[in-house]
Amino acid sequence: MKEEIVKLAKEKGFLLDINHITCFSSNYVIDIYYLWLCELQKWLRDERSINMDIEFDNYQGIDEYFCTVRNPISSYSGLHYSYEDALEKGCFEALKLVK
């Protein structure tokens, strides 16, 4: 899904190149893609008025993340088993709402 989101984001006007994000840390490894998704989420909110919420729940000992994407016209809701999956799917669905 990564390639699809990067391509769709560029088509919709999000111009931050995933290859130009720099992060320095000696304590842990960061997947630059997820930092890029965070910037995309911010752009969708600030520039396109598309809001995304990701809520955590531990139902019967199972971690679940509920993602909701909404704008004045449409919405998406979905259940995921990792925050990263919820963020990725939410960004993808949000991009499909951009005209």
C-alpha positions as CSV (number, residue, x, y, z in Angstrom):
1,M,0.0,0.0,0.0
2,K,3.0,2.3,0.6
3,E,3.6,3.0,-3.1
4,E,-0.1,3.6,-3.7
5,I,-0.3,6.2,-1.0
6,V,2.8,8.0,-2.0
7,K,1.6,8.2,-5.6
8,L,-1.9,9.3,-4.7
9,A,-0.6,11.9,-2.3
10,K,1.5,13.4,-5.0
11,E,-1.4,13.4,-7.4
12,K,-3.6,15.2,-4.8
13,G,-0.9,17.9,-4.3
14,F,1.1,16.7,-1.3
15,L,4.6,17.5,-2.4
16,L,6.8,16.4,0.5
17,D,9.1,13.9,-1.0
18,I,9.4,10.8,1.2
19,N,13.1,10.5,0.2
20,H,13.9,13.9,1.7
21,I,12.9,13.4,5.3
22,T,15.8,13.2,7.7
23,C,15.7,11.9,11.2
24,F,18.7,11.5,13.5
25,S,18.5,9.2,16.5
26,S,21.1,7.1,18.2
27,N,18.6,5.3,20.4
28,Y,16.2,3.7,17.9
29,V,15.4,3.1,14.3
30,I,12.6,5.1,12.8
31,D,10.8,4.1,9.7
32,I,10.8,7.4,7.7
33,Y,7.5,6.3,6.0
34,Y,5.6,6.7,9.2
35,L,7.0,10.2,9.7
36,W,5.9,11.0,6.2
37,L,2.4,9.7,7.0
38,C,2.3,12.0,10.0
39,E,3.1,15.0,7.8
40,L,0.5,13.8,5.3
41,Q,-2.1,13.6,8.1
42,K,-1.2,17.1,9.2
43,W,-1.5,18.4,5.5
44,L,-4.9,16.7,5.1
45,R,-6.1,18.4,8.3
46,D,-4.7,21.8,7.8
47,E,-5.0,22.2,4.0
48,R,-7.9,20.0,3.1
49,S,-10.1,20.1,6.2
50,I,-10.1,16.3,6.5
51,N,-9.8,15.1,10.1
52,M,-8.5,11.7,11.2
53,D,-8.8,10.2,14.7
54,I,-7.2,7.0,15.8
55,E,-8.4,5.7,19.1
56,F,-6.9,2.8,21.1
57,D,-8.9,0.1,22.9
58,N,-7.8,-3.1,24.6
59,Y,-10.9,-5.3,24.2
60,Q,-10.5,-8.6,26.0
61,G,-6.8,-8.3,26.0
62,I,-6.5,-7.5,22.2
63,D,-5.1,-4.2,21.2
64,E,-7.4,-2.5,18.7
65,Y,-7.1,0.9,16.9
66,F,-10.3,2.4,15.5
67,C,-9.6,4.9,12.8
68,T,-12.2,7.5,11.8
69,V,-11.7,9.9,8.8
70,R,-14.2,12.6,8.1
71,N,-14.9,15.8,6.2
72,P,-18.1,17.6,5.7
73,I,-19.2,15.3,2.8
74,S,-18.1,11.8,3.6
75,S,-16.4,9.6,6.2
76,Y,-14.5,6.3,6.8
77,S,-14.3,4.1,9.9
78,G,-12.2,1.0,10.3
79,L,-10.8,-1.3,12.9
80,H,-7.0,-2.2,12.8
81,Y,-4.7,-4.1,15.0
82,S,-1.7,-1.7,15.0
83,Y,-1.5,2.1,15.1
84,E,0.6,2.1,12.0
85,D,-1.9,0.2,10.0
86,A,-4.7,2.5,11.2
87,L,-2.7,5.6,10.2
88,E,-1.8,4.2,6.8
89,K,-5.4,3.1,5.9
90,G,-6.8,6.4,7.3
91,C,-4.4,8.4,5.2
92,F,-5.3,6.4,2.1
93,E,-9.0,6.8,2.6
94,A,-8.6,10.5,3.4
95,L,-6.7,11.1,0.2
96,K,-9.6,9.5,-1.8
97,L,-11.7,12.4,-0.3
98,V,-9.5,15.1,-1.8
99,K,-11.0,16.6,-4.9
